[in-house]
């Protein structure tokens, strides 16, 4: 028999998470943010996320749409509400809480 909490969590969780990472060129912080984010996504959202990396040096006009004031910045577009995390994403707990990702078995 399936645990009721698992049913609720599954129903509320979208099939695909849409994430955007805003960076400025190939800096150390940008590379660290991307590597950290990819690691978290593969661990907690395997095959359930899309990740768009936007280089603001190449496309500065795209910063306005998500109101980007600092970089690197991670934006969770889906599930709503939108959430933002600024920095190199090295603090796993902060990123998971900020994105509202709960590891399996923790409710």
N, C-alpha and C positions, 0 to 999 in steps of 0.2 A: 504494500500500500504506500502511495506517495505522501510525503509530508505536506501538510497544508501550507506551511510557510514557503515551500519550494514552488507550489502552484501559484501563489500570489506573486512571488518574485519573478517567476517566468512570465506571467501575464503582464506585469508592469514593465518588463525590460524589453526594449525594442530589439528587433531582429538584427539590425545593423546600426552601429554607433557611427556618427559622422563627426570627424575631428579635423581641425585645421591647426597647423603649426606655422606661425609667422616667425620668420628669421630675417636676418640682414647679412647676406653673404655666407661664406664658409668659415665663420668664426669658431673658436673653441667652444664657446657657450652654445652656439647654434647646433654644432655637431653633438655635443653632450645631450642637449634637450631631445634631439631626434633619436639618438641611441637609447636614451632612457625611456622615451615614450614607446618606441617600438618594442622594447623588452616588456613593459607593463602590458601593452596591448596583446602581445603573444601569450603572456601568462594569464591574463584575466579576461580577455575578449577574443580568444582564438577564432579566426574565420568569421568574426562578427563586427568588424569595423572597417571604415574607410579612412584613410589619412591623406590629406592634401597638405603639402608643404608649399608655403608661399614665401618667396624671397622678395622682401620689400625694396631691395636695391634694384631689382628688375621691374617690379610692379608696385611702385609706391602708392598709386591710386587705390589699391585694394585695402589699405589700412583703414580707410574711412568707413567702409561698410560694417566692420566689426568693432569700430572705435578702438583701434590698437594704439596705445600710448607708449608702450615699452616692448622690448624684444629680448629674448624670444618670448612669445605668448602662445599658449595653447588655448584654443576655443573649442568647446563641445557644442556643436550645433544641434545634434539629435542624440539622445532624447532631450526634449525641452524640460525645464528652461535652460537657455544658453548659459554656459559657465566658462570662466576664464581663469587661467593659471599663468602667472608670469615667472620666468626664471628658467634655469637649466633642467628642471624637473628631477633633480637628484634625490629629493626627499620623497621616497615611495609612499609613505603614509599620507603625506600632505597631498600628493597627486591623487591617490585613491579616494581620499575624503573629498577633495575639490571636485573630482569628476563624479562623485557618488557611485563609485564602483565598489561593490562588496565582494570580497573573495568568497568562493563557494563555502557554505557551511557557517557563515557568520551573519547573523541577523540581529 
